[in-house]
Amino acid sequence: MIVGTGIIILSVSWGAAIIFSCLFAKSDSLRKLIPAVLGVALLLTLILLLIPRESSADSADSSEYDTTVIGRTALLILESVSLVGGLVAIFVLYCMEQIQGNHKDKDM
C-alpha cells in the first residue's frame, strides 16, 4: 500500500507542530507562537480533509459506500482526540507549575 502525499504532509506538519510547541513552551517570548504553530497544522489538516480526492464525474457508480468518508472521519476523530489530550496535558502541566511555584515561594 502506497501512502499518499497528504498523509506525509499531515505527519510532517503535526510532528513539526509538536516539536516547536515543546521547544517554545519554556520561552516567555516565544510561547505566544504556540497557538499559531498549532493553528497552521490544524488548517493544513482541515484543507487536506476537505479537498476531494477524485472528481465526482469519475465515480458515477454511487451504489458502493464511499470508504474515503470512513477514513477521513477516522482521521478527524484521531486528531481531535490527540488535540484534546494535548490540551489536557498542557493544562495539567500548567497547574502543576503553579503549584510548584507556590510551594517554592513558601519555602523562602
N, C-alpha and C positions, 0 to 999 in steps of 0.2 A: 504494500500500500504506500503510495506516494503522498507525502504531506504537502499541502498547498502553501503558497506564499503567504496567504492570510494568517495561517496558524504560526508561521515563522515570525511575521510582523508582530502578532499578538504576544508571543513568548518573549521576543526581544524588548518590546515596549514595556511589558509588565515587569520583566526582570530588571530593566534599567530603572523603572519607577521605584521598585523595592530597594535597589542598591542606593539610588540617590536619596530616597527617604531616610534610609538608615544613616547615610553619611551626613545629611543635613540636620538630623534630629538633635544633635548636641550643640550646633552652632546657633547663636541667638539671631544673627543677621540673616542666615540662610534658611532658617526654619520657616520663613514666610513663603518660600518657594515650594514647599512640600505639596500644598493643595494644587498648585499649578502643574507640577510634575504628574500627580495622580490624575488631574483633570485631562491632561493630554493623553495619557494612557486610556482613560475611560472614553474619551472622544474617539480615539482610534478604534477601540473595541466596538462602540456603537456604529461607527461608519462601516466597519467590516461586517457587522451583523446585518445591517440594513441594505447593503448592496446585494442585489440579486446575483446569483452565481451563473445562471443561464437565462437566456431570453425566453419569454413565455411562448413565442412562436415555435420554438424547437420542441417544447413539451406539450404537444397537443393532446396526448393521452392523459386525461385527468382522473381516470379510474383508479390508478395506483395512488397510495398515500405518499405525500412528499416527505422523504426521510430527512431532507435538509432542515425542515421545520423542527424535527425532533433534535437533531444535532445542534442547531443554533439555540434552541431552548435549553438544552442541557448545558451548553457552554455559558449561556447567560446566567443560569442558576449557579453553576460552579463559580463564576466570577463574582456573583452577588454574595455568595456565602463567604468567599475569600475577602471581599471588601468589608463585610460586616465583622468577620473575625479579626481582620486587621484593625478596624476601628475599636473593637472591644479591647484588643491587646494594647493599643495606644492609650486608651482611657485608663486601663489598669496600671500601665507604666506611669502615666501622669499622676494618678492618685498615689501610687507608691512613692514617687518622687516628692510629692507634697508631704507625705507622712515622714519620710526620711529627712527632709529639710526641717520640718518642725521638731523632730527628735534631736537633730544636731544643735538647733537653737537653744533647746532646754539644757543641754549639757554644758554650754558656755556660761 
